[in-house]
Amino acid sequence: MSLYLQSCDKTIKLETNSTKLEKFFISDPFPYAIIPNFKVGKTDVNSNFTLIYNDDNKRKIKKRNKIIEISGKYHTDIPEPQFVFLALICFEKIFQENEIYSLHAAAIEKNDNCTLLVGDTFSGKTSVVLECCLNHDFKYISDERTVIRFKDNKVSIEGGNELLSARKGFLQEYLKNNNVDILYSVAHDKKEFFQPEDCGMHKSILPKKLKNVVYIGIDKDYCNIEEISPFSAIWHLYRDLSFDIRTVGYGIFNFPFAFPSFDNEKIANRRLRNIKNAIEEKNIRLYEIRGPKEKIADAVDDLYE
């Protein structure tokens, strides 16, 4: 059977003998919370990449040009979340060939200008997104993964994840409201998934210009904002935009075999050139902000004044 996975108009053809994997991609909320602008269907469309998975006892991986073949027992050797991360790095290969990049970051928009909120898992991205969108008139783009494009030394945001995710009970605590329609995933039983509109947020219409990149950290006892120097800004962005194409993403570590990097010298040099040009032309600025989520949201709003 074949499925066609889409992200920002790029397509991966998934060929598999696993009905469980098919059902997972079609009906589970997890891919929609991780893969930007995710869509899935069975209609034959032109694909940029082919991913072949066989559910059997032979654990192996084979990489060919625009084709990845994998076999192993479903859920035992390769749990459901790993298939999503695998799709992500395949999309990242396609993106970077077209000077588009995705990274583990939230994004919000105000007055046609966007801010990226970058932080590790549990750094507070979803909390800050909610605070900015509900109390500071920002519009929602993403809370987990964002797609950006470099063109003529300018940077725009092209897409983000459709569903938000949070630990169980977080949304009800934050909103003081139990009426939000919550979705659950077989891939991540400690999280709940929900539509941004159900929380009272408005979604941004993309693409929009990227104005700021903010590295955040929730800290209830300390508050600080600091602009990152151009040298450090280039280093930070290069690291974050290289993460997935080099297949060092969090999920890939849980595969039962080493996964090959998709990076190459041509793509890496172009990525570095785009980042340097954007920073040196001051088209985007990078900051580090630590503090309670309310103070971080205030500080992000102040960047627009």
SVG drawing of the C-alpha trace seen along z (x, -y; Angstrom):
<svg xmlns="http://www.w3.org/2000/svg" viewBox="-17 -51 49 63">
<polyline fill="none" stroke="black" stroke-width="0.4" points="0.0,0.0 1.1,-3.6 0.6,-6.8 1.6,-10.3 2.9,-12.4 3.0,-16.2 4.7,-19.1 4.7,-22.6 3.9,-21.3 6.7,-18.7 5.7,-15.0 7.1,-11.7 5.7,-8.5 5.5,-5.9 5.3,-2.3 4.5,0.2 3.0,3.6 2.0,2.4 -1.7,1.5 -0.9,0.2 1.5,-2.3 -1.0,-3.4 -3.7,-3.9 -1.2,-5.8 -0.3,-8.4 -4.0,-8.8 -5.7,-9.1 -3.2,-9.9 -2.7,-13.6 1.1,-13.2 2.3,-13.7 0.1,-16.9 1.8,-18.2 5.4,-17.5 5.5,-17.8 4.8,-21.3 1.6,-21.8 1.1,-18.0 -1.3,-16.3 -1.7,-12.6 -3.6,-10.9 -3.7,-7.9 -4.1,-9.8 -1.1,-9.4 0.9,-12.6 4.4,-13.4 6.7,-12.7 10.1,-14.1 11.2,-11.1 10.3,-7.5 10.3,-5.8 9.8,-2.0 9.0,-0.2 8.5,3.6 7.3,4.9 9.4,8.1 12.1,9.6 15.0,8.3 16.4,5.1 18.1,3.2 18.4,-0.1 19.4,-0.9 19.9,-4.4 19.8,-5.1 19.2,-8.4 15.9,-9.8 15.0,-6.3 15.2,-4.9 14.4,-1.3 13.8,-0.2 12.7,3.1 12.1,4.1 9.2,5.1 6.6,2.3 6.4,0.8 9.1,3.2 12.1,2.2 10.7,-1.1 7.9,-2.7 5.4,-5.0 7.1,-8.4 10.3,-7.3 8.4,-7.1 7.4,-10.7 11.0,-11.8 12.1,-9.7 9.7,-11.5 10.9,-14.8 14.5,-14.3 13.4,-13.1 11.4,-16.4 14.4,-18.3 16.6,-16.9 13.9,-18.0 13.6,-21.4 17.3,-22.2 17.7,-21.3 15.2,-24.2 16.7,-26.6 13.9,-26.0 14.7,-24.9 12.7,-23.5 13.8,-23.7 12.6,-22.8 11.0,-26.1 7.7,-27.9 6.6,-30.9 4.2,-33.8 3.3,-36.8 2.3,-40.4 1.9,-43.3 3.1,-41.1 6.4,-40.3 7.3,-37.0 9.3,-35.9 10.9,-32.4 10.9,-31.0 13.7,-28.5 14.2,-26.2 14.8,-22.6 11.9,-20.2 10.2,-21.5 11.8,-25.0 8.3,-26.5 7.7,-27.2 4.0,-26.3 3.5,-28.3 5.0,-31.4 3.1,-31.0 -0.2,-30.8 0.8,-33.9 1.7,-35.9 -1.3,-34.9 -3.9,-35.3 -2.6,-38.3 -0.5,-40.2 -2.4,-40.0 0.0,-37.8 -1.1,-35.2 -0.3,-31.5 2.1,-29.9 3.6,-26.9 4.6,-25.7 7.0,-22.9 8.4,-23.0 8.7,-25.9 9.7,-26.2 11.7,-29.2 13.0,-30.4 16.0,-32.5 15.6,-34.6 17.5,-37.7 19.1,-37.8 15.7,-38.1 14.0,-35.4 10.3,-34.5 8.3,-31.9 6.5,-29.5 4.8,-27.0 4.4,-25.4 2.7,-22.5 -1.1,-22.5 -1.8,-21.0 -0.3,-22.1 0.8,-19.6 1.2,-19.9 1.5,-17.7 -1.7,-16.2 -3.8,-18.7 -1.7,-21.7 -4.3,-23.3 -7.1,-23.0 -4.8,-24.5 -3.8,-27.4 -7.2,-28.3 -9.2,-27.3 -11.5,-25.7 -12.4,-22.0 -14.3,-22.5 -11.4,-22.4 -11.5,-19.4 -8.5,-17.3 -7.0,-14.7 -4.8,-11.7 -2.0,-9.8 -0.9,-6.2 2.6,-7.5 2.8,-9.8 0.5,-8.9 1.8,-11.6 0.7,-14.5 -2.6,-16.0 -3.1,-17.6 -5.4,-20.4 -6.3,-23.0 -5.1,-26.5 -8.5,-28.0 -10.1,-26.0 -8.0,-27.9 -9.0,-31.3 -5.9,-31.9 -5.9,-33.3 -3.7,-31.7 -1.4,-33.7 -1.7,-33.7 1.7,-32.8 4.3,-33.6 5.4,-36.5 8.7,-38.2 10.9,-36.9 12.0,-39.7 13.4,-38.1 14.8,-34.8 14.5,-34.4 16.1,-31.7 13.9,-31.2 14.2,-29.6 11.5,-29.5 12.9,-30.7 10.5,-31.9 13.2,-33.6 15.3,-35.3 14.5,-37.6 17.0,-38.8 17.1,-39.8 20.3,-40.0 21.0,-40.4 23.2,-37.7 26.3,-38.9 26.4,-38.4 29.2,-35.8 27.2,-33.8 24.0,-34.3 25.5,-32.7 26.8,-29.8 23.4,-29.3 21.4,-29.3 23.8,-27.1 23.6,-24.5 19.8,-24.6 19.3,-24.4 21.8,-21.6 20.2,-19.4 17.8,-17.3 19.5,-17.0 22.5,-15.6 20.1,-13.2 21.1,-13.9 17.5,-14.7 16.1,-13.4 14.0,-10.6 16.7,-9.2 18.8,-8.1 16.1,-5.5 16.5,-3.7 18.0,-0.2 20.6,-1.1 22.7,-4.1 21.0,-6.5 22.9,-8.1 23.3,-11.9 21.6,-13.6 23.9,-16.6 26.6,-17.3 29.1,-20.1 27.0,-22.0 23.9,-22.1 26.0,-23.0 27.9,-25.8 24.6,-27.3 23.0,-27.0 26.0,-28.9 26.0,-31.6 22.3,-32.2 22.6,-32.5 25.6,-34.8 24.0,-37.1 20.8,-37.4 22.7,-38.2 25.2,-40.6 22.5,-42.5 20.6,-42.8 17.5,-41.3 16.9,-39.3 18.2,-39.7 18.8,-37.1 18.1,-37.4 18.2,-35.3 15.3,-35.8 15.0,-34.0 12.2,-34.5 8.6,-33.6 6.5,-33.0 4.6,-36.3 7.9,-38.3 9.2,-36.5 5.9,-37.4 6.3,-41.0 9.8,-41.2 8.9,-39.7 6.2,-42.2 8.6,-45.0 10.8,-43.9 8.0,-45.2 8.1,-48.8"/>
</svg>
